[in-house]
Amino acid sequence: MRIIITTIVCLLSLGNLFGQFRQTDQRVIEEHMRYSFEKPFNTWALTLAYGPVIMYTDIIDYSFLPTDRVDFGSSIILSKQLAPVVALDLQFYTGKMYGQNEEFYFTGNVHDVSLNGVLFINQLGSNPGPINDRWNFYLKAGAGLNFFRSRLHFREDDEIVMEADLGVSSTRYMVHGYDPYEPEEKTDRQMEVIIPVSAGFQYRLNRNFDVGMETSMRFTNSDNLDNILTGSTNDRYWFTGVTLSYKIGRKDKRHMRWTYRGHGFDLFGRPVRDPVSDELSRLEEDIARYAENRPVKRDSITIMETLTRIYETVEVRSIFFEAGGEIQFDEEDLVLMAETVVLLKQNEGSFVQLYGYVDPSDRGDHKELSLKKCETIKEFMVTQLGADAETIQLIPRGSSDNLSERGISSPEIRKMANRRVDIVFRMR
């Protein structure tokens, strides 16, 4: 239960800290900071760590944190960054061991070696990369071996405990890594399997050095660290160290763990298929193909120059219709609407205004007629081409502002030009 609570507290604290930093992230990403699979980056780092180590064994007089003696340990880590989101750590740890209860105490030291996978959690969100170009947060887990020596003593006289003192018919002493019959004589260290689980953060000082903190619970597969084998759980030790990292490599290159993964790339920096991008590419290809043989109507130059002056933008596309009938979209109309939808999807904050017009000679309510034409075009752009309805505004103009007196040569062309919907693309 102690370990579960400890792990939950560490993860919650790390998550809260990560969230607070993410809310203040005002990153400005330059090209040399952006990761891609083809670019060269530094990938090796050497880290030193130093801090307190807390034992959780059968011979302790505390449930969570020691009340008197605190021992310290140190660690050295060789890191290889495989991608911005993941790395491998080869870690060596060494530290003292101590624990006591009312009758006994044990003392010793431990070395361990482990291989760990590192997951940088700030590379997993919607804005993957270091926070404010300064902070990395990570989780780590792995497996390894530890090698230790320890002896069990009586608190009263510091004598080494014998197995016979615990009711076993034996002349052996309660030791590991020492001769059980000559407890002052060292032998090979006791070896056990360990499973380290860690969390930490890094702060980037410059291109050479990072500082940070890492906390690690190191679980063993045995109950031997304190020489008492009657406990209900295996022994473990908790190491928390302040870290200093040296990033190995060329100083004109950024280290990979401080790069930003761009949109359209997977966790390992490789391009991924984007359905929206594929759809836009196909749409652009269709537009280019149709545009090769686009029909040109009489007086089209005069009409487009006139509309450009009216709307004060060159992004104007017009769809024409016959009097009293429904709009029948031809190939050119489809191209015009598709071009507009592509622009909307490619430009955040853009919108479209649909201006509807009819000829003064048309029968019926001119405002109502022009509104219906605008609605027909909007419905097609939304349902068939995938446009966002919120980005399309309807402005029915009826027969006002018609083109009859604007230099168009033919009466028939003037009527045709008046029966139209202008698609005007704008940026906010």
VOGU-3710 file (C-alpha; in Angstrom, 3 decimals, decimal comma):
1> mriiittivc> 0,000/0,000/0,000  2,887/2,388/0,773  4,287/1,879/-2,707  0,936/2,422/-4,417  0,403/5,689/-2,526  3,959/6,821/-3,264  3,597/6,113/-6,974  0,214/7,863/-7,207  1,518/10,957/-5,393  4,545/11,197/-7,693
11> llslgnlfgq> 2,500/10,799/-10,864  -0,152/13,307/-9,750  2,499/15,849/-8,799  4,242/15,406/-12,133  0,935/15,680/-14,012  -0,074/18,874/-12,189  3,323/20,447/-12,814  3,169/19,443/-16,481  -0,318/20,941/-16,866  0,674/24,243/-15,250
21> frqtdqrvie> 3,650/24,654/-17,544  1,623/23,673/-20,622  -0,905/26,457/-19,909  1,875/29,081/-20,054  3,576/27,659/-23,139  4,247/30,536/-25,582  6,615/28,709/-27,882  8,057/30,232/-31,052  9,377/27,347/-33,144  12,270/28,075/-35,492
31> ehmrysfekp> 13,355/25,726/-38,253  16,416/24,361/-36,403  14,093/23,360/-33,528  11,722/21,359/-35,726  12,315/17,603/-35,913  12,243/15,582/-39,091  13,512/12,096/-39,815  16,118/13,336/-42,304  17,736/16,080/-40,188  20,864/15,369/-38,105
41> fntwaltlay> 20,576/15,941/-34,350  22,705/15,089/-31,331  21,391/11,943/-29,642  23,752/11,041/-26,765  23,824/12,452/-23,229  25,639/11,656/-19,980  23,819/12,371/-16,705  24,955/12,451/-13,075  22,446/12,232/-10,216  22,768/12,546/-6,448
51> gpvimytdii> 20,168/12,418/-3,706  18,554/10,555/-0,801  17,697/6,861/-0,863  14,948/5,391/1,322  14,718/1,663/2,047  11,421/-0,237/2,244  12,233/-3,562/3,905  11,149/-5,596/6,928  13,666/-3,796/9,181  12,417/-0,195/9,252
61> dysflptdrv> 10,670/1,940/11,874  8,708/4,221/9,525  5,836/3,728/7,112  6,725/6,329/4,487  9,686/8,610/5,282  12,503/8,022/7,819  12,424/10,182/10,929  16,138/10,246/11,748  18,858/8,843/9,486  18,799/9,495/5,736
71> dfgssiilsk> 21,367/7,880/3,442  22,381/9,063/-0,007  23,110/7,485/-3,346  24,408/8,502/-6,743  23,822/7,468/-10,314  25,334/7,847/-13,760  23,176/7,487/-16,887  24,167/7,107/-20,531  21,213/8,090/-22,743  20,557/7,436/-26,417
81> qlapvvaldl> 17,665/9,394/-27,943  15,836/7,291/-30,550  13,161/9,882/-31,368  11,886/13,055/-29,670  9,362/10,964/-27,735  11,490/7,986/-26,673  15,013/7,192/-25,470  17,053/4,369/-23,958  18,969/4,817/-20,678  21,784/2,614/-19,430
91> qfytgkmygq> 21,916/3,457/-15,720  24,352/2,610/-12,935  23,327/3,339/-9,338  25,243/2,999/-6,080  24,155/3,846/-2,551  24,149/2,937/1,109  21,502/0,775/2,767  20,256/1,148/6,321  17,152/0,250/8,275  16,244/-0,430/11,893
101> neefyftgnv> 13,447/-1,512/14,186  13,266/-1,917/17,955  15,612/-4,936/18,082  17,718/-5,043/14,897  19,337/-2,876/12,281  20,912/-3,771/8,968  23,570/-1,913/7,027  25,244/-2,355/3,681  25,570/-0,953/0,196  24,131/-1,735/-3,197
111> hdvslngvlf> 25,124/-1,292/-6,840  22,663/-1,802/-9,661  22,728/-1,667/-13,461  19,562/-1,319/-15,531  18,399/-0,665/-19,085  15,380/1,633/-19,238  12,957/2,936/-21,825  12,144/6,642/-21,475  8,859/8,190/-22,643  8,697/12,001/-22,904
121> inqlgsnpgp> 5,066/12,775/-22,109  5,137/16,359/-23,430  5,752/14,837/-26,891  2,362/13,070/-26,787  -0,070/16,002/-26,716  -1,649/18,145/-29,397  1,404/20,466/-29,353  4,282/17,969/-29,133  7,627/19,281/-27,973  9,469/20,834/-25,028
131> indrwnfylk> 7,400/23,302/-23,017  8,544/26,890/-23,571  11,659/25,337/-25,126  12,897/24,714/-21,557  11,009/21,832/-19,893  10,751/18,095/-20,548  8,703/15,652/-18,449  9,184/11,912/-18,723  8,334/8,453/-17,400  10,823/5,609/-17,343
141> agaglnffrs> 10,775/1,862/-16,706  13,194/-0,983/-17,266  14,922/-4,030/-15,831  18,340/-4,845/-14,467  20,434/-6,450/-11,751  21,599/-5,270/-8,363  24,647/-6,417/-6,421  24,696/-5,818/-2,673  26,309/-6,574/0,653  24,473/-6,353/3,967
151> rlhfreddei> 24,669/-7,534/7,560  22,034/-7,762/10,286  23,016/-6,414/13,744  21,543/-6,241/17,231  20,841/-2,642/18,175  21,789/-3,303/21,798  25,447/-4,295/21,260  26,026/-4,022/17,464  26,832/-7,732/17,290  26,051/-9,492/14,006
161> vmeadlgvss> 22,957/-11,656/14,275  23,334/-15,410/13,824  20,673/-17,696/12,448  20,684/-19,462/15,825  19,543/-16,196/17,439  16,338/-16,498/15,414  15,654/-20,096/16,431  17,399/-21,869/13,567  19,840/-24,645/14,362  22,837/-23,150/12,552
171> trymvhgydp> 26,169/-21,441/13,123  25,759/-19,138/10,108  25,574/-15,369/10,415  22,792/-13,278/8,852  24,828/-11,719/6,061  24,904/-11,369/2,268  28,109/-10,640/0,380  30,176/-11,790/3,361  31,365/-15,197/4,470  28,456/-16,581/6,579
181> yepeektdrq> 30,977/-18,104/9,019  33,508/-15,227/8,955  31,195/-12,184/8,643  34,040/-9,671/8,404  35,417/-11,322/5,270  33,922/-10,074/1,997  32,799/-12,458/-0,723  31,027/-11,952/-4,033  28,086/-9,615/-3,815  24,577/-11,040/-3,709
191> meviipvsag> 22,825/-10,584/-7,067  19,088/-9,955/-7,570  16,802/-8,796/-10,379  15,387/-5,266/-10,143  12,539/-3,443/-11,920  13,046/0,352/-11,724  10,059/2,652/-12,366  10,867/6,369/-12,596  9,489/9,820/-13,327  11,303/13,088/-13,761
201> fqyrlnrnfd> 11,761/16,407/-15,460  14,568/18,257/-17,228  15,316/21,961/-17,596  17,427/23,049/-20,560  20,209/25,421/-19,515  21,871/25,683/-22,930  23,026/23,445/-25,773  25,590/21,796/-23,484  23,823/21,154/-20,179  20,438/20,264/-18,676
211> vgmetsmrft> 19,470/20,062/-15,010  16,520/18,287/-13,472  15,243/15,780/-10,956  14,369/12,103/-11,173  12,615/9,880/-8,653  12,790/6,118/-8,978  11,272/3,196/-7,083  13,538/0,187/-7,575  11,683/-3,087/-6,963  13,618/-6,306/-6,288
221> nsdnldnilt> 12,531/-9,891/-6,863  13,562/-11,026/-3,388  13,390/-10,231/0,324  17,142/-10,369/0,947  18,351/-6,781/1,307  17,802/-6,712/5,086  18,602/-10,436/5,604  15,066/-11,076/6,897  13,114/-13,467/4,674  9,804/-13,484/6,544
231> gstndrywft> 8,277/-10,295/5,121  5,037/-10,235/3,152  6,529/-8,223/0,280  9,845/-8,074/-1,525  12,346/-5,384/-0,616  12,678/-2,150/-2,589  14,431/1,197/-2,379  13,432/4,695/-3,468  16,072/6,994/-4,942  15,424/10,665/-5,753
241> gvtlsykigr> 18,270/12,580/-7,314  19,082/16,027/-8,615  20,475/15,566/-12,125  23,037/17,305/-14,320  23,218/16,225/-17,971  25,925/16,859/-20,538  24,681/16,566/-24,120  27,319/14,886/-26,261  27,806/16,000/-29,860  28,322/18,981/-32,120
251> kdkrhmrwty> 27,499/22,298/-30,502  25,920/23,702/-33,666  23,314/20,908/-33,550  20,333/20,703/-31,215  19,812/17,592/-29,090  16,900/15,503/-30,340  15,068/15,521/-27,003  14,688/19,296/-27,340  13,031/19,238/-30,766  9,422/19,680/-31,858
261> rghgfdlfgr> 7,473/17,092/-33,815  5,472/18,738/-36,588  1,931/18,082/-37,753  1,677/15,098/-40,078  4,440/13,042/-38,412  4,102/10,034/-36,115  5,756/9,664/-32,703  9,022/8,653/-34,355  9,089/11,584/-36,784  8,027/9,635/-39,848
271> pvrdpvsdel> 5,385/11,115/-42,197  1,893/9,679/-41,756  -1,032/9,646/-44,127  -3,480/12,448/-43,371  -6,985/11,816/-44,801  -7,723/15,554/-44,938  -4,475/16,302/-46,767  -5,124/13,444/-49,171  -8,600/14,797/-49,867  -7,243/18,292/-50,499
281> srleediary> -4,545/16,928/-52,801  -7,093/15,025/-54,862  -9,286/18,114/-54,992  -6,386/20,279/-56,160  -5,509/17,735/-58,853  -9,101/17,734/-60,092  -9,136/21,529/-60,145  -5,897/21,666/-62,130  -7,217/19,091/-64,612  -10,549/20,826/-65,091
291> aenrpvkrds> -8,917/24,245/-65,334  -6,960/23,200/-68,426  -10,161/23,231/-70,505  -12,197/25,738/-68,535  -14,760/27,474/-70,782  -14,548/31,266/-71,121  -17,789/33,203/-71,574  -18,100/36,393/-73,628  -17,333/39,584/-71,755  -15,880/37,562/-68,825
301> itimetltri> -12,922/39,934/-68,505  -15,231/42,930/-68,177  -17,357/41,135/-65,575  -14,379/40,020/-63,434  -12,752/43,462/-63,501  -16,065/44,990/-62,427  -16,515/42,508/-59,550  -12,946/43,079/-58,395  -13,658/46,792/-58,061  -16,958/46,150/-56,254
311> yetvevrsif> -15,599/43,731/-53,622  -12,047/45,142/-53,423  -10,564/41,652/-53,711  -9,409/39,414/-56,534  -10,779/36,314/-54,788  -14,207/36,502/-56,452  -15,876/33,576/-58,216  -19,291/33,813/-59,858  -21,896/31,160/-60,640  -24,586/32,096/-63,192
321> feaggeiqfd> -28,109/30,712/-63,601  -31,099/30,964/-65,907  -34,229/32,988/-65,178  -36,913/31,189/-63,144  -35,048/27,905/-62,909  -32,969/25,970/-60,415  -29,205/26,279/-60,588  -27,722/23,501/-62,716  -24,054/23,241/-61,812  -21,766/22,624/-64,764
331> eedlvlmaet> -18,138/21,522/-64,640  -16,870/25,081/-64,326  -19,200/25,786/-61,394  -17,925/22,692/-59,572  -14,341/23,833/-60,081  -15,121/27,319/-58,722  -16,772/25,960/-55,573  -14,036/23,381/-55,036  -11,350/26,076/-55,300  -13,152/28,093/-52,650
341> vvllkqnegs> -13,475/25,133/-50,257  -9,760/24,369/-50,638  -8,932/27,976/-49,717  -11,200/27,765/-46,653  -9,529/24,586/-45,403  -6,010/25,863/-46,022  -6,462/29,285/-44,375  -7,481/29,336/-40,726  -9,789/32,245/-39,913  -11,016/32,660/-43,487
351> fvqlygyvdp> -14,682/32,901/-44,510  -16,851/33,233/-47,615  -19,647/35,682/-48,442  -22,269/34,637/-50,999  -23,819/37,685/-52,724  -26,978/36,734/-54,629  -28,391/38,792/-57,537  -31,249/38,546/-60,059  -32,102/40,586/-63,145  -34,656/43,428/-62,727
361> sdrgdhkels> -36,865/41,736/-65,332  -37,214/38,523/-63,317  -40,622/37,739/-61,811  -41,220/37,309/-58,091  -39,660/38,658/-54,915  -36,119/39,502/-55,973  -34,646/39,246/-52,447  -36,283/35,840/-51,929  -35,079/34,596/-55,330  -31,490/35,662/-54,671
371> lkkcetikef> -31,577/34,121/-51,160  -32,650/30,736/-52,565  -29,737/30,787/-55,027  -27,297/31,534/-52,195  -28,756/28,727/-50,068  -28,429/26,246/-52,949  -24,723/26,996/-53,348  -24,049/26,929/-49,594  -25,796/23,560/-49,234  -23,687/22,054/-52,020
381> mvtqlgadae> -20,412/23,413/-50,572  -21,252/22,044/-47,118  -22,797/18,652/-47,943  -20,812/17,715/-51,052  -17,457/19,451/-50,572  -17,144/19,389/-46,768  -17,066/23,133/-46,070  -17,817/24,404/-42,551  -21,270/26,011/-42,614  -20,150/28,555/-40,003
391> tiqliprgss> -17,653/30,029/-42,477  -20,266/30,836/-45,171  -22,380/34,007/-44,975  -25,457/34,668/-47,155  -26,065/38,200/-48,496  -29,089/38,279/-50,870  -29,039/41,535/-52,883  -32,050/41,006/-55,148  -31,874/43,200/-58,278  -29,881/46,000/-56,644
401> dnlsergiss> -26,364/46,808/-57,855  -26,927/45,005/-61,183  -24,399/45,172/-64,008  -26,707/46,592/-66,723  -24,924/49,916/-66,875  -21,316/48,721/-66,415  -20,061/48,494/-70,010  -21,239/44,995/-70,943  -21,823/44,824/-74,691  -24,715/42,395/-75,175
411> peirkmanrr> -28,204/42,680/-73,571  -28,301/38,895/-73,194  -24,902/38,911/-71,509  -26,091/41,676/-69,171  -29,100/39,595/-68,088  -26,922/36,524/-67,636  -24,407/38,550/-65,604  -27,168/39,883/-63,346  -28,448/36,372/-62,552  -25,519/35,184/-60,487
421> vdivfrmr> -24,095/34,401/-57,054  -20,698/35,954/-56,273  -18,483/33,808/-54,036  -16,191/36,258/-52,202  -13,299/34,778/-50,181  -12,041/36,893/-47,265  -9,632/36,679/-44,311  -10,607/37,930/-40,860
//
